[in-house]
């Protein structure tokens, strides 16, 4: 009886402690009934198509080649980092982005070798969604985009703006453009394979919470207060 009573008390305490998190989840994800089926679709595509491709790519590609491809696409991404750091009026970060682009594109053979990091020029990670957040635009509800994955009402349309800093929009040869985009996607997915072991519990909830916390961390440049 005493053990049952203790269990009951612990259940009540756990319920009380979880109330703020449940309320916060409801506020962040009011469209969960729509988001979950889209997530299921994305997860199915990933399980039977994208993940096997990434695993195969990682299995047949020598590590130094995989690193070179990853560095190449990261170098292209530094163009977007630079543009958004300028929009956020961060001169030092923009200067680092500029230096990285110049050094990696020249001495790093189009970015295949990350010379900038070896020189102490640490890479930034910025996008237009973060720029809007920097200027006070709220994230809005959580949104699961078909094929594109987790996002928010603020970040989703920002992906279109960011596309202007990517080379694919300016490539006229459809074959080369699609091949480059495909390799970029597979490379990105391959880089996430090792992180899958961190997922526990409900996969949808875990990815949603991880995404929202990560976005808040990036928008606030790591200056996040733990309310709990």
Backbone bond lengths (Angstrom), bond angles and torsions (degrees), N, CA, C in turn:
res aa  C-N    CA-C-N  psi(-1)  N-CA   C-N-CA  omega(-1)  CA-C   N-CA-C  phi
1 X - - - 1.468 - - 1.521 110.42 -
2 X 1.355 116.07 -45.53 1.466 118.72 -179.50 1.529 109.86 -62.39
3 X 1.363 117.11 -38.73 1.458 120.47 -179.99 1.536 110.81 -65.27
4 X 1.344 115.40 -40.12 1.463 119.07 177.66 1.520 110.81 -64.44
5 X 1.345 114.95 -39.41 1.462 119.31 179.56 1.519 111.06 -64.05
6 X 1.348 116.20 -41.15 1.465 120.36 179.22 1.521 110.42 -64.11
7 X 1.341 116.12 -41.43 1.458 119.70 179.00 1.528 110.98 -62.35
8 X 1.324 115.29 -40.27 1.462 119.44 179.35 1.525 110.79 -63.01
9 X 1.356 115.77 -43.20 1.457 119.72 179.23 1.527 111.09 -62.80
10 X 1.343 115.73 -42.55 1.468 119.46 179.62 1.529 110.67 -64.12
11 X 1.324 117.26 -37.08 1.457 120.73 179.24 1.523 111.17 -64.04
12 X 1.356 115.22 -42.46 1.463 119.92 178.46 1.517 110.63 -63.44
13 X 1.354 116.27 -45.21 1.471 120.55 -179.64 1.524 110.48 -61.87
14 X 1.341 116.75 -42.61 1.462 120.39 -179.43 1.520 110.36 -64.23
15 X 1.334 115.96 -39.58 1.457 119.63 179.61 1.520 111.18 -63.35
16 X 1.324 116.45 -42.06 1.458 120.99 179.64 1.518 110.73 -64.34
17 X 1.350 116.06 -43.81 1.456 120.20 -178.54 1.522 111.70 -65.80
18 X 1.339 117.79 -31.77 1.452 121.27 -175.98 1.522 112.88 -85.29
19 X 1.329 118.17 -10.80 1.456 120.93 -179.41 1.520 112.44 -56.36
20 X 1.378 119.79 -49.69 1.465 119.57 -179.98 1.520 112.18 -58.18
21 X 1.342 117.61 -38.71 1.446 120.71 -178.66 1.525 110.94 -68.91
22 X 1.334 117.19 -38.85 1.458 121.01 178.41 1.527 110.72 -65.21
23 X 1.337 116.15 -42.56 1.462 121.00 178.30 1.523 110.46 -63.42
24 X 1.349 116.07 -44.39 1.460 120.37 -179.87 1.521 111.06 -62.50
25 X 1.341 116.85 -40.71 1.462 121.14 179.31 1.524 110.50 -62.65
26 X 1.345 115.92 -41.34 1.459 120.13 179.31 1.521 111.23 -64.35
27 X 1.329 116.81 -35.81 1.459 120.99 179.45 1.522 111.11 -72.36
28 X 1.326 117.63 -40.04 1.459 121.73 -178.02 1.524 112.45 -75.91
29 X 1.318 117.12 -28.20 1.460 121.21 -172.87 1.524 111.77 -131.05
30 X 1.345 118.11 62.52 1.467 119.88 -179.02 1.525 112.82 -71.29
31 X 1.334 117.28 -15.27 1.469 121.30 -178.61 1.531 111.17 -103.44
32 X 1.326 116.70 29.35 1.463 120.67 -176.03 1.528 112.42 -57.81
33 X 1.319 117.61 -35.14 1.464 120.40 -178.51 1.535 111.98 -63.03
34 X 1.322 116.81 -26.31 1.463 121.34 176.27 1.523 110.51 -91.59
35 X 1.322 115.26 -38.48 1.465 120.13 -176.63 1.530 112.87 -64.69
36 X 1.329 116.19 -39.57 1.477 118.77 -176.33 1.528 113.20 -62.53
37 X 1.341 119.71 -46.20 1.474 118.44 177.26 1.529 112.56 -61.52
38 X 1.328 116.88 -36.33 1.470 119.99 177.51 1.521 109.66 -66.57
39 X 1.336 116.14 -39.41 1.463 119.78 177.10 1.527 110.83 -62.43
40 X 1.333 116.45 -41.88 1.461 120.87 178.90 1.529 110.56 -60.81
41 X 1.336 116.09 -42.11 1.468 120.77 177.15 1.533 110.50 -62.15
42 X 1.338 116.83 -48.11 1.464 120.83 179.26 1.523 111.37 -60.08
43 X 1.319 115.62 -42.66 1.469 120.57 -177.51 1.530 110.64 -65.94
44 X 1.324 116.49 -35.97 1.461 120.66 178.23 1.531 110.70 -66.78
45 X 1.333 116.02 -45.32 1.472 120.68 177.47 1.522 110.21 -60.44
46 X 1.337 115.54 -41.67 1.466 119.64 -179.81 1.532 110.91 -65.92
47 X 1.314 116.34 -44.52 1.468 120.85 -176.52 1.521 112.61 -62.80
48 X 1.339 116.82 -41.35 1.462 120.16 -172.91 1.531 114.23 -101.23
49 X 1.325 117.80 -7.38 1.461 119.14 -178.76 1.529 112.58 -131.34
50 X 1.325 116.25 -64.29 1.466 119.42 -170.75 1.527 113.11 -69.56
51 X 1.321 116.71 -45.63 1.460 119.33 -179.21 1.531 112.62 -63.04
52 X 1.345 118.95 -46.23 1.468 118.40 176.70 1.531 112.76 -59.50
53 X 1.350 116.96 -37.61 1.456 120.16 176.88 1.520 111.03 -62.30
54 X 1.334 115.64 -44.37 1.468 120.65 -179.95 1.519 111.02 -64.25
55 X 1.325 116.81 -40.63 1.470 120.74 178.89 1.525 111.27 -65.97
56 X 1.332 115.99 -41.02 1.455 120.11 177.83 1.518 111.70 -65.58
57 X 1.332 115.51 -42.18 1.463 121.23 177.78 1.525 110.65 -60.48
58 X 1.320 115.92 -43.55 1.457 120.39 -179.04 1.533 111.09 -69.05
59 X 1.328 117.01 -32.59 1.464 121.33 -177.75 1.525 112.15 -72.38
60 X 1.363 117.71 -39.10 1.462 120.45 -175.30 1.528 113.33 -92.74
61 X 1.341 116.77 -14.17 1.466 119.65 -175.46 1.520 111.04 -95.18
62 X 1.325 118.13 124.24 1.472 120.35 175.12 1.530 110.56 -57.45
63 X 1.322 117.19 147.30 1.457 121.53 -174.42 1.523 112.26 -57.86
64 X 1.348 116.83 -39.48 1.469 118.47 -177.09 1.530 110.99 -69.40
65 X 1.338 116.92 -30.74 1.460 120.21 176.17 1.531 110.36 -71.50
66 X 1.321 115.64 -43.25 1.471 120.25 178.41 1.526 110.64 -60.91
67 X 1.336 116.45 -41.94 1.468 120.46 177.90 1.528 110.71 -63.37
68 X 1.337 116.24 -40.21 1.459 120.19 179.93 1.524 112.12 -64.40
69 X 1.327 116.28 -42.91 1.474 120.97 178.38 1.527 109.65 -63.65
70 X 1.334 116.33 -44.12 1.462 120.85 -179.85 1.529 110.65 -62.19
71 X 1.324 116.70 -43.60 1.471 121.05 178.63 1.526 111.27 -63.72
72 X 1.324 116.48 -38.39 1.470 121.40 179.98 1.523 110.79 -59.57
73 X 1.326 116.62 -47.83 1.465 119.65 -178.97 1.531 111.70 -71.64
74 X 1.321 117.44 -32.13 1.463 120.15 175.30 1.532 110.88 -65.58
75 X 1.320 116.06 -35.03 1.461 119.97 177.69 1.525 110.77 -64.90
76 X 1.332 116.07 -40.27 1.465 119.77 175.30 1.526 109.97 -62.45
77 X 1.331 116.60 -38.90 1.462 121.30 179.72 1.518 113.75 -65.49
78 X 1.337 116.44 -21.75 1.465 119.24 179.14 1.523 112.01 -66.32
79 X 1.342 117.54 -20.90 1.470 120.54 175.56 1.526 109.27 -63.69
80 X 1.329 116.42 -45.02 1.469 120.38 177.52 1.513 111.84 -66.63
81 X 1.336 116.86 -37.57 1.469 120.16 176.96 1.521 110.44 -60.04
82 X 1.325 115.69 -45.28 1.468 120.42 179.79 1.518 111.46 -61.58
83 X 1.345 116.72 -47.80 1.462 120.58 -178.20 1.526 111.46 -59.60
84 X 1.325 117.11 -42.73 1.465 120.20 -177.29 1.525 112.39 -76.23
85 X 1.329 117.99 -30.50 1.467 119.15 174.58 1.521 111.01 -68.63
86 X 1.321 116.72 -32.98 1.465 120.25 174.47 1.523 109.83 -65.70
87 X 1.339 116.52 -44.79 1.465 120.93 179.85 1.528 112.09 -65.17
88 X 1.333 116.95 -26.66 1.459 121.58 178.51 1.537 112.09 -91.18
89 X 1.330 116.21 5.32 1.476 121.90 178.36 1.532 110.98 55.96
90 X 1.335 115.42 49.44 1.461 121.83 176.58 1.530 108.34 -114.11
91 X 1.330 116.91 84.46 1.471 120.19 -173.88 1.521 114.18 -62.01
92 X 1.335 117.01 -38.81 1.464 119.06 -178.97 1.529 111.03 -65.19
93 X 1.347 115.87 -47.40 1.470 120.29 -179.95 1.525 110.32 -63.53
94 X 1.347 117.02 -39.58 1.462 120.62 178.47 1.525 110.58 -64.37
95 X 1.328 116.37 -37.10 1.458 120.48 177.21 1.522 111.93 -64.44
96 X 1.333 116.13 -40.85 1.464 120.60 177.53 1.527 110.03 -64.08
97 X 1.345 116.71 -42.33 1.467 120.74 178.83 1.528 110.50 -60.76
98 X 1.332 116.14 -43.46 1.459 121.14 -179.63 1.526 110.74 -63.06
99 X 1.323 115.33 -45.51 1.465 120.22 -179.96 1.523 110.86 -62.49
100 X 1.336 116.69 -42.53 1.456 120.66 179.56 1.535 110.44 -62.00
101 X 1.325 117.45 -44.63 1.452 120.81 -179.80 1.524 111.57 -61.02
102 X 1.327 116.56 -44.49 1.459 120.89 -178.75 1.527 111.45 -65.98
103 X 1.326 116.06 -47.44 1.464 120.53 -176.74 1.519 111.59 -69.19
104 X 1.339 116.78 -47.17 1.459 119.92 -176.67 1.528 112.46 -70.12
105 X 1.340 116.95 -35.99 1.465 119.68 -178.91 1.527 111.36 -70.98
106 X 1.325 117.14 -33.22 1.464 120.67 -179.04 1.529 111.27 -91.13
107 X 1.325 116.80 -72.88 1.461 121.21 -177.16 1.534 112.57 -69.26
108 X 1.333 116.31 -24.45 1.457 120.25 -179.31 1.510 114.23 -92.86
109 X 1.341 116.66 11.67 1.475 122.39 177.56 1.528 110.69 54.96
110 X 1.323 116.01 68.83 1.465 123.23 179.60 1.530 112.72 61.50
111 X 1.311 116.17 25.09 1.466 120.07 175.43 1.510 114.66 92.23
112 X 1.331 118.12 -0.73 1.467 120.50 -179.47 1.530 110.45 -61.89
113 X 1.330 116.44 -33.80 1.462 121.77 176.36 1.527 107.84 -110.29
114 X 1.307 117.03 125.89 1.470 121.35 -178.09 1.530 109.38 -84.09
115 X 1.329 115.24 77.42 1.457 120.67 179.97 1.531 110.61 -69.37
116 X 1.344 116.16 -33.29 1.460 120.88 -176.88 1.516 113.10 -58.41
117 X 1.322 116.44 -45.69 1.462 120.10 -179.76 1.527 110.60 -63.87
118 X 1.322 116.57 -39.70 1.466 120.50 178.54 1.517 111.44 -63.70
119 X 1.335 116.58 -25.03 1.470 121.47 178.40 1.523 112.51 -88.47
120 X 1.334 116.66 -0.06 1.467 120.44 179.70 1.515 113.76 92.75
121 X 1.331 117.23 8.35 1.470 121.33 177.68 1.524 108.13 -89.91
122 X 1.323 116.48 91.72 1.463 121.00 -175.36 1.524 111.06 -73.38
123 X 1.311 114.62 137.83 1.461 121.01 -175.96 1.523 111.91 -72.11
124 X 1.322 116.58 137.32 1.458 122.45 172.94 1.524 109.11 -91.76
125 X 1.306 116.43 165.53 1.465 121.30 179.36 1.520 107.82 -138.69
126 X 1.333 115.81 92.48 1.462 121.16 -175.80 1.522 110.35 -126.80
127 X 1.329 115.98 152.93 1.461 121.35 173.81 1.521 108.01 -149.65
128 X 1.337 116.93 175.38 1.461 119.86 -173.53 1.516 112.01 -69.12
129 X 1.337 117.16 -28.51 1.462 119.61 175.54 1.521 110.59 -62.04
130 X 1.339 116.48 -41.50 1.456 120.29 176.97 1.527 111.01 -67.01
131 X 1.325 116.18 -35.43 1.469 119.54 177.88 1.524 111.00 -62.71
132 X 1.338 116.32 -44.36 1.469 119.51 176.98 1.527 110.43 -62.37
133 X 1.334 116.72 -41.97 1.457 120.51 177.75 1.516 111.64 -63.05
134 X 1.321 117.29 -37.35 1.467 121.91 178.96 1.531 110.73 -60.42
135 X 1.329 116.19 -36.57 1.465 120.49 -179.35 1.526 112.50 -91.97
136 X 1.321 117.11 15.57 1.458 120.69 169.66 1.513 116.51 97.15
137 X 1.327 118.80 4.94 1.461 120.25 178.36 1.528 109.05 -78.30
138 X 1.322 116.59 123.89 1.459 121.18 -179.02 1.526 112.19 -67.47
139 X 1.327 115.99 156.60 1.461 119.42 -176.79 1.526 112.40 -70.71
140 X 1.332 117.35 -30.01 1.448 120.17 -176.09 1.516 111.13 74.62
141 X 1.328 118.34 -174.63 1.465 121.65 -177.58 1.526 112.76 -64.15
142 X 1.301 114.93 153.89 1.460 122.53 175.18 1.526 109.28 -69.71
143 X 1.328 116.68 138.48 1.459 121.98 -177.81 1.526 109.08 -132.86
144 X 1.319 117.25 131.34 1.462 121.80 173.03 1.523 108.09 -101.40
145 X 1.331 116.22 114.76 1.453 121.48 -176.52 1.530 110.46 -91.42
146 X 1.328 118.00 137.76 1.463 119.96 176.28 1.532 111.24 -57.64
147 X 1.311 116.79 126.10 1.460 125.67 178.92 1.536 114.06 69.76
148 X 1.321 118.17 -33.00 1.461 121.40 -176.82 1.525 112.82 -85.18
149 X 1.335 117.46 -19.77 1.455 120.20 174.31 1.513 114.92 90.68
150 X 1.339 116.63 -159.30 1.467 121.75 -173.59 1.516 113.15 -66.73
151 X 1.326 115.03 144.56 1.458 121.00 178.45 1.528 107.84 -162.12
152 X 1.313 115.80 -169.02 1.468 121.75 174.63 1.527 107.66 -138.06
153 X 1.319 115.77 172.44 1.470 120.23 -179.82 1.525 110.58 -62.29
154 X 1.329 117.57 -28.80 1.467 121.10 177.03 1.527 111.41 -80.09
155 X 1.324 116.08 -43.38 1.460 120.36 -171.93 1.530 113.48 -77.50
156 X 1.339 117.04 -29.31 1.467 120.11 -175.30 1.536 112.43 -60.03
157 X 1.339 119.91 -54.88 1.478 118.63 178.91 1.521 112.52 -68.72
158 X 1.329 117.26 -19.97 1.463 120.38 179.10 1.520 111.58 -67.02
159 X 1.336 116.78 -24.14 1.468 120.15 177.95 1.524 110.48 -61.42
160 X 1.337 116.56 -34.41 1.469 120.47 178.87 1.527 110.17 -66.39
161 X 1.315 116.41 -43.02 1.469 120.45 178.75 1.524 110.18 -62.36
162 X 1.331 116.45 -43.44 1.464 120.47 -179.99 1.524 112.25 -63.48
163 X 1.325 117.24 -25.46 1.469 119.62 -177.93 1.526 112.07 -63.73
164 X 1.340 117.35 -20.46 1.458 120.58 178.73 1.528 112.51 -72.50
165 X 1.327 117.13 -15.06 1.461 120.50 177.20 1.526 111.74 -97.23
166 X 1.336 116.84 2.75 1.456 121.80 178.97 1.523 109.80 -101.47
167 X 1.327 117.81 150.20 1.473 120.61 -175.04 1.523 114.18 -74.00
168 X 1.344 117.47 -20.75 1.467 120.10 -172.68 1.525 112.74 -60.33
169 X 1.325 116.34 -35.09 1.463 120.79 -179.48 1.532 111.55 -62.68
170 X 1.323 116.50 -25.10 1.462 120.67 -174.08 1.534 112.90 -105.54
171 X 1.334 116.95 7.61 1.464 121.06 178.46 1.521 109.64 -92.80
172 X 1.322 117.17 118.70 1.456 121.25 -176.96 1.524 113.06 -81.98
173 X 1.330 116.27 -29.30 1.455 120.36 179.60 1.533 109.28 -76.88
174 X 1.311 116.52 110.15 1.462 121.24 -174.84 1.524 111.52 -62.50
175 X 1.326 117.17 -39.85 1.456 120.68 -179.63 1.516 112.40 -61.91
176 X 1.340 116.60 -48.57 1.464 120.73 178.64 1.522 111.22 -64.42
177 X 1.339 115.77 -40.02 1.467 120.04 -179.54 1.522 111.36 -62.85
178 X 1.331 116.50 -48.03 1.464 120.00 -179.04 1.525 111.74 -66.53
179 X 1.334 116.53 -36.62 1.465 120.13 178.97 1.525 110.32 -65.69
180 X 1.345 116.56 -42.88 1.467 120.67 179.83 1.521 110.66 -65.22
181 X 1.331 116.75 -43.63 1.467 120.73 178.58 1.523 110.84 -63.25
182 X 1.328 116.24 -42.06 1.461 120.02 179.67 1.516 112.01 -63.05
183 X 1.331 116.36 -43.97 1.462 120.13 179.25 1.523 110.78 -64.87
184 X 1.324 116.69 -37.81 1.465 121.49 178.18 1.531 110.01 -61.98
185 X 1.327 116.96 -44.75 1.466 121.43 -179.26 1.520 110.88 -65.04
186 X 1.328 116.71 -45.73 1.469 120.42 -179.28 1.528 110.55 -65.04
187 X 1.336 116.59 -40.52 1.469 120.18 178.12 1.519 111.05 -61.95
188 X 1.333 116.54 -43.54 1.472 120.81 178.86 1.523 110.62 -62.89
189 X 1.345 116.85 -43.17 1.465 119.84 -179.77 1.521 111.19 -66.09
190 X 1.333 116.99 -38.29 1.463 120.80 179.18 1.525 111.29 -63.49
191 X 1.329 116.19 -34.81 1.465 119.88 -179.06 1.524 112.04 -70.78
192 X 1.347 117.11 -15.15 1.465 121.47 -178.58 1.528 113.22 -98.96
193 X 1.323 116.95 -4.78 1.469 119.69 -176.28 1.521 112.22 -59.51
194 X 1.316 117.05 -42.12 1.467 120.19 -177.04 1.516 112.57 -69.74
195 X 1.342 117.33 -19.12 1.465 120.58 -177.58 1.524 112.89 -83.93
196 X 1.338 117.46 -10.84 1.460 120.18 -175.64 1.526 112.55 -64.24
197 X 1.326 117.16 -28.15 1.467 119.83 -178.55 1.523 111.96 -67.60
198 X 1.333 117.62 -12.93 1.463 120.99 178.88 1.525 111.80 -79.02
199 X 1.330 117.51 -17.95 1.458 121.20 -176.86 1.521 110.07 -73.48
200 X 1.324 116.35 128.68 1.463 120.67 175.41 1.519 109.55 -141.97
201 X 1.321 116.08 157.58 1.461 120.28 -178.08 1.524 111.03 73.71
202 X 1.319 116.02 -153.54 1.455 121.93 179.48 1.522 109.53 -66.71
203 X 1.321 116.97 118.72 1.470 121.82 -173.47 1.523 111.96 -62.04
204 X 1.328 116.42 -41.31 1.468 120.28 179.83 1.523 110.77 -60.67
205 X 1.330 116.39 -49.35 1.467 121.53 -178.38 1.521 110.97 -63.99
206 X 1.334 116.53 -42.28 1.463 120.47 -179.30 1.526 110.73 -60.94
207 X 1.339 116.72 -47.86 1.464 120.29 -178.52 1.521 111.22 -66.47
208 X 1.323 117.00 -39.75 1.468 119.94 178.16 1.517 111.45 -61.15
209 X 1.332 117.33 -49.90 1.458 120.92 -178.05 1.526 111.28 -64.92
210 X 1.342 115.84 -40.89 1.464 119.59 179.79 1.522 110.45 -63.86
211 X 1.329 116.66 -40.30 1.468 120.48 -179.78 1.533 110.96 -65.32
212 X 1.325 116.52 -49.13 1.460 120.28 -177.14 1.521 111.89 -63.88
213 X 1.334 117.11 -40.80 1.464 120.19 178.61 1.520 110.80 -67.11
214 X 1.331 116.53 -39.60 1.454 120.56 179.53 1.528 111.32 -65.37
215 X 1.339 116.29 -40.09 1.470 119.62 179.06 1.520 111.38 -65.78
216 X 1.328 116.30 -41.44 1.468 119.61 178.01 1.527 110.07 -62.47
217 X 1.322 116.13 -41.49 1.464 121.55 179.31 1.524 110.38 -60.45
218 X 1.346 116.81 -43.75 1.460 120.69 -177.84 1.523 112.12 -70.58
219 X 1.337 116.52 -43.34 1.469 120.27 -178.92 1.530 111.09 -61.57
220 X 1.325 115.65 -37.88 1.461 120.59 -178.59 1.525 112.45 -93.47
221 X 1.336 116.49 12.26 1.464 122.06 178.34 1.526 112.24 53.00
222 X 1.320 115.96 38.91 1.464 120.97 176.39 1.504 114.56 84.36
223 X 1.336 118.28 -1.10 1.462 120.94 -178.32 1.522 109.82 -93.90
224 X 1.323 115.32 69.09 1.460 121.57 -177.43 1.505 109.50 -110.14
225 X 1.330 116.00 131.78 1.457 121.71 178.57 1.518 109.61 -93.07
226 X 1.310 116.99 130.44 1.467 122.22 178.16 1.530 108.26 -80.67
227 X 1.335 115.87 101.40 1.475 120.47 -177.76 1.519 112.14 -62.09
228 X 1.341 117.41 -33.27 1.453 119.87 -177.02 1.537 109.58 -67.56
